Amino acid sequence: MVARALLARQCRRISKAMRPSFTFSTFPSETPFRPLPSSRVKRREFAKLLQLPASDSVNPIRHHKKLHRQIVDWGFQYDVFLANVLLHSYSKSGGLRDARGVFDDIPERNLITWSSLISMYARHSYCSEALMSFVEFQRSSVERPNEYILASLIRGCAQSGGLDEGAQVHGFVVKAGLGQDVYVGTSLVFLYANNGDIDGARSVFDSLLDKTDVTWTAIISGHVKCGRSEVSLQLFSQMIDAGLLPDKYVISSVLSACSALEFVEGGKQIHAHILRREAEMDISVVNVLIDCYSKSRMAQAARRLFDHMEVRNMVSWTTMISGYMQNAYDKEALKLFAEMTGLGWNPDAFACTSVLTSCGSLEALIQGKQVHAYTIKANLEFDDFVKNGLIDMYAKCNDLADARELFDVMDGKNVVSYNAMIEGYSRLEKLEEALDLFHSMRLASFSPSPLTFVSILGLSTALFTLELSKQVHGLLSKSGISMDLFAGSSLIDVYSKCSLVRDARLVFEEMSDRDSVVWNAMFFGYSQQMENEETFKLFLELQLSEQQPNEFTFASLIPAASNLASLQHGQQFHSQIIKRGLNFDPFVANAVVDMYAKCGSIQEARKAFDLAICEDVVCWNSMITTYAQHGEAQAALQIFDEMIIAGVKPNYITYVGILSACSHAGLVEDGLRHYNSMSGLGIEPETEHYACMVSLLGRAGRLKDAVDFIETMPIQPMALVWRSLLSACRNAGDSELGKYAAEMAISLDPMDSGSYTLLSNIFASKGKWFDVKKVRQRMDETGVVKEPGTSWIEVNDEVHVFVARDWTHCEADLIFSVLDYLILQIKEIGYVPNNVAVIIDD
């Protein structure tokens, strides 16, 4: 018995020495003498270890290889169950070659084996390998592929852009009768949507009887990606009606759709839906909400969301900085960027690009250079977006030397790079450099984008180079993008400013797609060329279209009513402005005040002024000028005092109005006082101010002081100044000084008829008819034509225009007979015509 016990003990020692030693914590060291486990138990332990998180988190493949060696040592390398688990583990860790080795060593493979292999290749976007493995499965296995294999294969095709291959698999799915499987169907929806065939995706989606959250997510996000945001919102509504709760992926997609549509109410509703569920918002959803509010011009609401975030990631910071930049809150973007870096965050390329755009908008060169230095330290200066952002920033800060240096050393130039540099040259009106770069761009085989043409057209507009504009127009037509919204609006603008408003209208008519910018460009064109009635007709067309007028539209319409002195039209436009809530816009308010003033309705002008929020000097100037033009000098001076009290700093236009008011009312001392106060505010007098001062002194009969003032002017007197003296001489009847002033004015501006007319009137008042005739002869010899007086009246919605000595009106006979009768009547009550201001006609 003793010998048998000793033998048994010796056998146990030998068995223990031969067993593989495991160092995993799964096998407790406190039980070193536990019995030898059975193969089935050991198999389960290996499977459990493979499914647990790797103990070596830095290199999980090494961890799986250790287990793999032990599995081989135990003789389980041909076990299909463990091989499948090991294959899956290698796949998750990225060890594709090791996984393939495991697969090749399996003598008998089942559906799970093939599914794991195909899923591995698909997950890592190896579409060709996944398809080859599927073909190999078809050849070597008698089993039919299940829904998991097909779903994995289709997703692999979707991720790698293999639409054609995916379509072939779709055909196999139909033949196999798996078209109604929800997993396969969802994968097919994702395949077509991810590769731009949204109609194909919708067809598959509609054919599915059962749909999961993932199916809805795929079709909704697909519509957003393809630019069909409205449809995605409809699908989202259907999903809610079906009783499904959207997850964070659906919410993010729908919010992106609201952002694309600038549908702020939709974004608010989705935000409220999230809050009603009382669920903690995922950080990705909050980021998309911030983006939605930012793109809907609600930067403050976006900032409140950002401030309430307990946890932020890089996307949160970047989205908020980009939102500030998009809404022109450039100072806030810079502050937030500084706060971000101060908290230890390292901004990525997107954050740097956004803040560089804000630096350019603010012309903040120093801050831009600091961001440039950071990009170098962070090794971001080679990012394409950052490089283009740096060029754009330096160009907008007028540092073209540094911008060009960056551009010249830049590898991989693209259209954006050229556009940024060309735009920089265009802003500073450097025509030769811009055109040279444009030529180089074409030689480098880069096709100019619409923004390239917009920059060139903007430059040609500023320099009034009509021939260049026509050449660019021809090149646009050849490029096939002549009717692009940006390029089209630029063409309308350049033709309008070059007085070719008909050509501008032709471009407008050729454009099938017109946004508010295009319409406004045409409105401004008509406004600049005083085509007032055409402006009204165009507004009628706009009302019949899908576009809505905005503040810029009315800023062009109101001056048209002012030019025609059409109070009726002006009041109609004012009514629409109030209904649309645009009456607080400073440009619109200024136009309304000016319109009422030119229509002679000073009280209405003052009401419009009092209701406006006058935060800038332009609005105050409008009211001051209105009172000055109507001889209300005291009211103009009172407005000026209120303006100073409100803390608004006057500019040179303000003083033109004030000096003009003093001139018309004969307030010499007030005029001199205000003129002398200009230098204290840093305003240098210009020609208009000098002309007002000469008029002020001349109207007061102080002609000698007016002449002394002209002679002591620090700049060369312009014709306008001499004409002011000439007008004063006419009122005072000083023909000698008037003749001198007229000669000076004519020498500076020989084609202006006003100087000849004033001189002629002076001679006529003295009865010097021979001199009057000489003035007329001189005008004929010089080719100067007196602009005829024009008047108009609106009767029954029709404007009737009358020109001096014009008999072309259809009812001219009746009109002149009534006029003769009226003249006869007023003569009978003592009217004596004033023939002083008459210029002789041969």
ABEGO torsion letter per residue (X at the ends): XAAAAAAAAAAAAAAAAABBBBABAABBAABAABBBBBAAAAAAAAAAAAABBBABAABAAAAAAAAAAAAAAAGAAABAAAAAAAAAAAAAAGBAAAAAAAAAABABBBAAAAAAAAAAAAAAGBAAAAAAAAAAAAAABABBBBAAAAAAAAAAAAAAGBAAAAAAAAAAAAAAGAAABAAAAAAAAAAAAAAGBAAAAAAAAAABABBBAAAAAAAAAAAAAAGBAAAAAAAAAAAAAAGBBBBAAAAAAAAAAAAAAGBAAAAAAAAAAAAAAGBBBBAAAAAAAAAAAAAAGBAAAAAAAAAABABBBAAAAAAAAAAAAAAGBAAAAAAAAAAAAAAGBBBBAAAAAAAAAAAAAAGBAAAAAAAAAAAAAAGAAABAAAAAAAAAAAAAAGBAAAAAAAAAABBGBBAAAAAAAAAAAAAAGBAAAAAAAAAAAAAAGBBBBAAAAAAAAAAAAAAGBAAAAAAAAAAAAAAGAAABAAAAAAAAAAAAAAGBAAAAAAAAAABABBBAAAAAAAAAAAAAAGBAAAAAAAAAAAAABABBBBAAAAAAAAAAAAAAGBAAAAAAAAAAAAAAGAAABAAAAAAAAAAAAAAGBAAAAAAAAAABBBABAAAAAAAAAAAAAAGBAAAAAAAAAAAAAAGBBBBAAAAAAAAAAAAAAGBAAAAAAAAAAAAAAGBBBBAAAAAAAAAAAAAAGBAAAAAAAAAABABBBBAAAAAAAAAAAAAAGBAAAAAAAAAAAAAABAABAAAAAAAAAAAAAAGBAAAAAAAAAAAAAAGBBBBBBBBBBBBGGBBBBBBBGBAABAAAAAAAAAAAAAAAAAAAAGBBBBAABBBBBX
